[in-house]
Amino acid sequence: MASVAFDSVTKRFDDVDAVKDLSLEIADGDFLVLVGPSGCGKSTALRMVAGLEEATEGRILIGDRPVNNVPPGQRDVAMVFQSYALYPQMSVYDNLAFGLRNSGVEKGEIDRRVREAAKVLDLEPLIKRKPKQLSGGQRQRVALGRAIVREPVVFLMDEPLSNLDAQLRVATRAEILKLQERLETTTIYVTHDQVEAMTMGDRIAVMNAGLLQQVGTPQELYTTPVNVFVAGFIGSPSMNLVPADLVGIDGERQTVGFRPEHVEIGNREEALAFDAYVEVVEYLGDEQLVHFTRKDRMLQAKVPVEQKVRTGDVITFLLPREKLYLFDADSEYRISR
């Protein structure tokens, strides 16, 4: 196993910096999620670790070894892509064994690794099947197995669950977590889905427009976002972000943030209160998501289903002051909570 480090890494395509001065350390055995919107540079960063893209500036280290000039095949990493990329004419066994055979691994060692990976991923009953006989989740497990049999020091995963339906994504997510805990292999996982990031990562690195915004545990990013972007990106539904005066706070050039689950309905003297018009109510079973407008700004609240809220109501919403976030409107960095 090994650590991974980005040391002031920039990747430039013509005159566009896809990744800008990235410095980031991933500890040995850590599961780090790179998350951000499309085009933020997360996949480019991953591909530079794999050797599929060359860094324009800076160093990439795997363990203590700079690998900028090391060919991809000699970096001892294994990558799992969004596409399964399985050989349709080969059985599950042969798909798992193919890379090892090409690398000249001894036959008995290949069989040991393939069968061990098949056992870990619950693929033993499917070992003789072809990819067309497998479900999407099973194919993704084969793609994971192909990486496992290489016994790399680092796993690199680029949107590996994007092709799965919602229910299967949740199940496969759990399988990947169990796998990483069992193997304790350093893993860098790329996704645009912040829910995936929050549920999977030991730590999360949020990127936007090529820049690293914040690194921390899921709880740290949720409770202490460093700026407006992280505050709005982490959390589902996302944090409400409005000018301070919209909710009755005297804060010149300040933005107030509050999460939908912290909005209340009722009467409480110590809370900030304002009236708003209910546009839409989404029934979610154990709670309801209320979309409401205040001075033409659309906001959201998550409230218990026992509180009867209907479209067209004008009601009083409460914001507990201890749950509010303040951001500088110019720099967009957090001032305080």
Long-range contacts (C-beta under 8 A, 24 or more apart in sequence): 1-28, 1-29, 1-153, 1-184, 1-185, 1-186, 2-28, 2-62, 2-63, 2-76, 2-153, 2-154, 2-186, 3-27, 3-28, 3-30, 3-61, 3-62, 3-63, 3-186, 4-49, 4-60, 4-61, 4-62, 4-154, 4-186, 4-188, 5-59, 5-60, 5-61, 6-45, 6-48, 6-58, 6-60, 7-58, 7-59, 7-60, 7-61, 8-57, 8-58, 8-59, 9-45, 9-48, 9-55, 9-57, 9-58, 9-59, 9-60, 10-55, 10-56, 10-57, 10-58, 11-41, 11-44, 11-45, 11-48, 11-53, 11-54, 11-55, 11-56, 12-56, 12-57, 17-210, 18-44, 18-210, 19-44, 19-45, 19-48, 19-210, 20-209, 20-210, 20-211, 21-57, 21-58, 21-211, 22-58, 22-212, 23-212, 24-205, 24-212, 24-215, 26-186, 26-188, 27-186, 28-186, 29-184, 29-185, 29-186, 30-186, 30-187, 30-202, 30-203, 31-177, 31-180, 31-187, 31-189, 31-200, 31-201, 31-202, 31-203, 32-187, 32-188, 32-189, 32-201, 32-202, 32-203, 32-204, 32-205, 33-189, 33-190, 33-191, 33-196, 33-197, 33-200, 33-201, 33-203, 33-204, 33-205, 34-188, 34-189, 34-190, 34-191, 34-205, 34-207, 35-190, 35-191, 35-192, 35-193, 35-194, 35-196, 35-197, 35-204, 35-205, 35-206, 35-207, 35-233, 36-192, 36-206, 36-207, 36-208, 36-213, 36-233, 37-192, 37-208, 37-233, 38-192, 39-209, 40-207, 40-208, 40-209, 40-210, 41-207, 41-209, 41-210, 41-211, 42-190, 42-192, 42-207, 43-158, 43-159, 43-190, 45-190, 45-207, 46-79, 46-156, 46-158, 46-188, 46-190, 47-158, 49-75, 49-77, 49-154, 49-156, 49-188, 50-75, 50-77, 50-79, 50-156, 51-75, 51-77, 52-79, 62-153, 62-154, 63-153, 75-154, 76-152, 76-153, 76-154, 77-152, 77-153, 77-154, 77-155, 77-156, 78-146, 78-147, 78-148, 78-150, 78-152, 78-154, 78-155, 78-156, 79-147, 79-155, 79-156, 79-157, 79-158, 80-143, 80-144, 80-146, 80-147, 80-155, 80-156, 80-157, 80-158, 80-160, 81-143, 81-158, 81-159, 81-160, 82-158, 82-159, 82-160, 82-162, 82-163, 83-163, 84-131, 84-139, 84-140, 84-142, 84-143, 84-163, 85-143, 86-131, 86-139, 86-142, 86-143, 87-131, 88-130, 88-131, 88-132, 89-130, 90-130, 90-131, 91-127, 91-128, 91-129, 91-130, 92-118, 92-123, 92-126, 92-127, 92-128, 92-129, 92-130, 92-131, 92-134, 92-142, 92-145, 93-118, 93-127, 93-128, 95-131, 95-142, 95-146, 96-142, 96-145, 96-146, 96-149, 97-149, 98-146, 99-146, 99-149, 99-150, 100-149, 100-150, 110-149, 113-148, 113-149, 113-151, 114-145, 114-149, 116-149, 117-145, 117-148, 117-149, 118-145, 120-145, 120-148, 120-179, 120-182, 121-145, 121-148, 121-175, 121-179, 135-168, 136-163, 136-164, 136-165, 136-168, 137-164, 137-168, 137-171, 137-172, 140-164, 140-172, 141-172, 141-175, 144-175, 144-176, 144-179, 148-179, 148-183, 152-185, 153-185, 153-186, 154-185, 154-186, 154-187, 154-188, 155-180, 155-185, 155-186, 155-187, 155-188, 156-187, 156-188, 157-187, 157-188, 157-189, 157-190, 158-190, 159-190, 159-191, 159-192, 160-189, 161-191, 161-196, 169-196, 173-199, 173-200, 176-200, 194-233, 194-234, 194-235, 194-236, 195-236, 197-234, 198-222, 198-234, 204-234, 206-230, 206-233, 206-234, 208-233, 224-334, 224-337, 225-257, 225-325, 225-334, 226-333, 226-334, 227-327, 227-331, 227-332, 227-333, 227-334, 228-255, 228-257, 228-327, 228-332, 228-333, 229-332, 231-257, 231-325, 231-327, 231-334, 232-257, 235-259, 237-289, 237-300, 237-302, 239-325, 240-299, 240-300, 241-327, 242-294, 242-297, 242-299, 243-329, 244-326, 246-294, 246-295, 246-297, 247-272, 247-274, 247-294, 247-319, 248-272, 248-273, 248-274, 249-324, 251-326, 253-328, 253-329, 253-330, 254-326, 254-327, 254-328, 254-329, 254-335, 255-326, 255-327, 255-328, 255-329, 255-332, 256-324, 256-325, 256-326, 256-327, 257-324, 257-325, 257-326, 257-327, 258-319, 258-323, 258-324, 258-325, 259-323, 260-289, 260-300, 260-301, 260-302, 261-302, 262-319, 262-320, 262-323, 263-299, 263-300, 263-301, 263-302, 263-303, 263-317, 263-318, 263-319, 264-303, 264-317, 264-318, 264-319, 264-320, 265-301, 265-303, 265-307, 265-309, 265-315, 265-316, 265-317, 265-318, 266-307, 266-316, 266-318, 267-316, 267-318, 268-318, 268-320, 270-320, 270-321, 271-318, 271-319, 271-320, 271-321, 272-318, 272-319, 272-320, 272-321, 272-324, 273-316, 273-317, 273-318, 273-319, 274-316, 274-317, 274-319, 275-314, 275-315, 275-316, 275-317, 276-314, 276-315, 276-317, 277-312, 277-313, 277-314, 278-309, 278-310, 278-311, 278-312, 278-313, 278-314, 278-315, 279-311, 280-311, 281-309, 281-310, 281-311, 292-317
